[in-house]
Amino acid sequence: MKWNSGKLIDKSCTKNVALESSNVIFDGRRTSYGFCLVWIEPPEKRKFKD
Protein backbone atom coordinates (compact mmCIF):
# COMPACT_ATOMS: atom_id res chain seq x y z
CA MET A 1 0.00 0.00 0.00
CA LYS A 2 2.36 2.68 -1.16
CA TRP A 3 -0.31 5.21 -2.17
CA ASN A 4 -0.56 6.46 1.45
CA SER A 5 3.08 6.41 2.46
CA GLY A 6 4.15 10.00 1.65
CA LYS A 7 1.32 11.71 3.47
CA LEU A 8 1.70 9.44 6.48
CA ILE A 9 5.45 9.92 6.79
CA ASP A 10 5.30 13.72 6.82
CA LYS A 11 1.87 13.82 8.52
CA SER A 12 0.51 16.18 5.85
CA CYS A 13 -2.65 14.06 5.85
CA THR A 14 -3.72 15.85 9.04
CA LYS A 15 -4.13 19.01 6.94
CA ASN A 16 -6.65 17.27 4.68
CA VAL A 17 -8.67 16.21 7.71
CA ALA A 18 -8.66 19.77 9.07
CA LEU A 19 -9.73 21.25 5.73
CA GLU A 20 -12.69 18.89 5.50
CA SER A 21 -13.74 19.51 9.12
CA SER A 22 -13.73 15.76 9.70
CA ASN A 23 -14.51 14.31 13.10
CA VAL A 24 -13.97 10.80 14.36
CA ILE A 25 -15.24 9.13 17.50
CA PHE A 26 -12.51 7.01 19.04
CA ASP A 27 -12.87 5.29 22.41
CA GLY A 28 -16.11 7.19 22.94
CA ARG A 29 -14.50 10.62 22.46
CA ARG A 30 -14.90 12.92 19.46
CA THR A 31 -11.71 14.24 17.92
CA SER A 32 -11.01 16.63 15.06
CA TYR A 33 -7.20 16.68 15.05
CA GLY A 34 -4.31 14.29 15.23
CA PHE A 35 -5.48 11.59 12.84
CA CYS A 36 -5.34 10.78 9.15
CA LEU A 37 -7.74 9.07 6.83
CA VAL A 38 -6.06 6.50 4.61
CA TRP A 39 -7.17 4.51 1.62
CA ILE A 40 -7.46 0.77 2.16
CA GLU A 41 -8.53 0.07 -1.42
CA PRO A 42 -6.44 0.74 -4.52
CA PRO A 43 -7.54 3.63 -6.79
CA GLU A 44 -9.48 1.41 -9.20
CA LYS A 45 -11.72 0.06 -6.39
CA ARG A 46 -12.57 3.35 -4.63
CA LYS A 47 -16.13 4.65 -4.61
CA PHE A 48 -17.13 8.30 -4.31
CA LYS A 49 -20.38 10.13 -3.66
CA ASP A 50 -21.31 12.98 -5.96
C-alpha positions in Angstrom: 0.0 0.0 0.0 2.4 2.7 -1.2 -0.3 5.2 -2.2 -0.6 6.5 1.4 3.1 6.4 2.5 4.2 10.0 1.7 1.3 11.7 3.5 1.7 9.4 6.5 5.4 9.9 6.8 5.3 13.7 6.8 1.9 13.8 8.5 0.5 16.2 5.9 -2.6 14.1 5.8 -3.7 15.9 9.0 -4.1 19.0 6.9 -6.7 17.3 4.7 -8.7 16.2 7.7 -8.7 19.8 9.1 -9.7 21.2 5.7 -12.7 18.9 5.5 -13.7 19.5 9.1 -13.7 15.8 9.7 -14.5 14.3 13.1 -14.0 10.8 14.4 -15.2 9.1 17.5 -12.5 7.0 19.0 -12.9 5.3 22.4 -16.1 7.2 22.9 -14.5 10.6 22.5 -14.9 12.9 19.5 -11.7 14.2 17.9 -11.0 16.6 15.1 -7.2 16.7 15.1 -4.3 14.3 15.2 -5.5 11.6 12.8 -5.3 10.8 9.1 -7.7 9.1 6.8 -6.1 6.5 4.6 -7.2 4.5 1.6 -7.5 0.8 2.2 -8.5 0.1 -1.4 -6.4 0.7 -4.5 -7.5 3.6 -6.8 -9.5 1.4 -9.2 -11.7 0.1 -6.4 -12.6 3.3 -4.6 -16.1 4.6 -4.6 -17.1 8.3 -4.3 -20.4 10.1 -3.7 -21.3 13.0 -6.0 
